[in-house]
Amino acid sequence: MQDDWLLLRPNLTRLGDFANWFAVLHGDIDPPELSHDERLLVKEAAGVADKLDWAAEPWRTLTDEVKQISGKKGRELFHPLRLALTGRESGPEMAGLVARMGRDLAVRRLEAAARR
């Protein structure tokens, strides 16, 4: 839990915000509503994420591979992935969040967002 606190603390305005972000890291979130193109992107991302070496830099590797496959970059790439993985428009740096949530949770969330 200390690692979670250190990761989340810079983005907390109140102590009570920790519980909400803790749930993002380890609990269930509702899959976001995405456009058809965004659902295709996160579906592709789920396949990529499932095969990644999670011990390295999973967020960087994931976004690099999805960018290469899809041709998307910037907001078109990062926004749907953030929504699918966190259910939030903004927040802490995705690299730390993705590494902390782990492969299984990340893949489940991407797949759920792709189906919605």
C-alpha positions as CSV (number, residue, x, y, z in Angstrom):
1,M,0.0,0.0,0.0
2,Q,2.9,2.3,0.6
3,D,3.9,2.1,-3.1
4,D,0.3,3.0,-4.0
5,W,0.5,6.0,-1.8
6,L,3.7,7.2,-3.3
7,L,2.3,6.8,-6.8
8,L,-1.0,8.5,-6.1
9,R,0.0,11.2,-3.6
10,P,1.0,13.9,-6.1
11,N,-2.5,13.8,-7.6
12,L,-4.5,13.8,-4.4
13,T,-6.2,17.0,-3.2
14,R,-7.7,15.4,-0.1
15,L,-6.8,12.3,1.8
16,G,-10.2,10.8,0.9
17,D,-9.2,10.8,-2.7
18,F,-6.8,8.0,-2.0
19,A,-9.6,5.4,-1.7
20,N,-11.0,6.3,-5.1
21,W,-7.7,6.0,-6.8
22,F,-6.8,2.8,-4.9
23,A,-9.9,1.3,-6.4
24,V,-8.7,2.3,-9.8
25,L,-5.4,0.5,-9.2
26,H,-6.9,-2.7,-7.7
27,G,-10.6,-2.8,-8.0
28,D,-13.3,-2.9,-10.6
29,I,-14.3,0.1,-12.7
30,D,-17.2,0.5,-15.1
31,P,-16.1,0.2,-18.7
32,P,-16.3,3.7,-20.4
33,E,-18.4,4.5,-23.4
34,L,-16.1,4.7,-26.4
35,S,-16.7,5.4,-30.0
36,H,-16.4,2.5,-32.5
37,D,-12.9,3.5,-33.5
38,E,-11.8,3.8,-29.9
39,R,-13.2,0.4,-29.1
40,L,-11.2,-1.0,-32.0
41,L,-8.1,0.7,-30.6
42,V,-8.5,-0.7,-27.1
43,K,-9.3,-4.2,-28.5
44,E,-6.0,-4.1,-30.4
45,A,-4.3,-2.8,-27.2
46,A,-5.7,-5.7,-25.2
47,G,-4.1,-8.2,-27.5
48,V,-0.8,-6.3,-27.3
49,A,-0.9,-5.9,-23.5
50,D,-1.5,-9.6,-23.1
51,K,1.8,-10.5,-24.8
52,L,4.0,-7.8,-23.2
53,D,6.8,-8.3,-20.8
54,W,5.3,-6.6,-17.8
55,A,8.6,-6.4,-16.0
56,A,10.0,-3.8,-18.4
57,E,8.0,-0.6,-19.2
58,P,4.6,-1.9,-20.1
59,W,2.9,1.5,-20.8
60,R,5.7,2.7,-23.1
61,T,5.8,-0.6,-24.9
62,L,2.1,-0.9,-25.1
63,T,1.6,2.6,-26.6
64,D,4.6,2.3,-28.9
65,E,3.2,-1.0,-30.4
66,V,-0.4,0.2,-30.6
67,K,0.8,3.4,-32.2
68,Q,2.7,1.4,-34.8
69,I,-0.2,-0.9,-35.5
70,S,-3.0,1.8,-35.6
71,G,-1.2,4.9,-36.8
72,K,-2.8,6.8,-34.0
73,K,-0.8,9.2,-31.8
74,G,-1.3,11.9,-29.3
75,R,-4.8,12.2,-27.8
76,E,-6.3,9.8,-30.3
77,L,-4.0,7.1,-28.9
78,F,-3.7,8.0,-25.2
79,H,-7.2,9.2,-24.3
80,P,-9.1,6.0,-25.1
81,L,-6.4,3.9,-23.4
82,R,-6.6,6.1,-20.2
83,L,-10.4,5.8,-20.2
84,A,-10.3,2.1,-20.7
85,L,-7.7,1.5,-18.0
86,T,-8.7,3.9,-15.4
87,G,-12.3,5.1,-16.2
88,R,-10.9,8.6,-15.7
89,E,-10.2,11.6,-18.1
90,S,-7.1,12.5,-16.2
91,G,-4.9,11.5,-13.2
92,P,-1.5,10.3,-12.3
93,E,1.0,9.3,-15.0
94,M,-0.2,6.2,-16.9
95,A,3.2,4.5,-16.7
96,G,3.1,4.1,-13.0
97,L,-0.6,3.2,-12.9
98,V,-0.3,0.5,-15.6
99,A,2.8,-1.0,-14.0
100,R,1.1,-1.1,-10.6
101,M,-2.3,-2.5,-11.8
102,G,-0.6,-5.4,-13.6
103,R,-1.1,-7.3,-16.8
104,D,-4.2,-9.3,-15.8
105,L,-6.3,-6.3,-14.6
106,A,-5.1,-4.1,-17.5
107,V,-6.0,-6.7,-20.1
108,R,-9.4,-7.3,-18.5
109,R,-10.2,-3.6,-18.5
110,L,-9.1,-3.2,-22.1
111,E,-11.2,-6.1,-23.2
112,A,-14.3,-4.9,-21.3
113,A,-14.0,-1.4,-22.8
114,A,-13.7,-2.9,-26.3
115,R,-16.9,-4.9,-25.8
116,R,-19.0,-2.1,-24.5
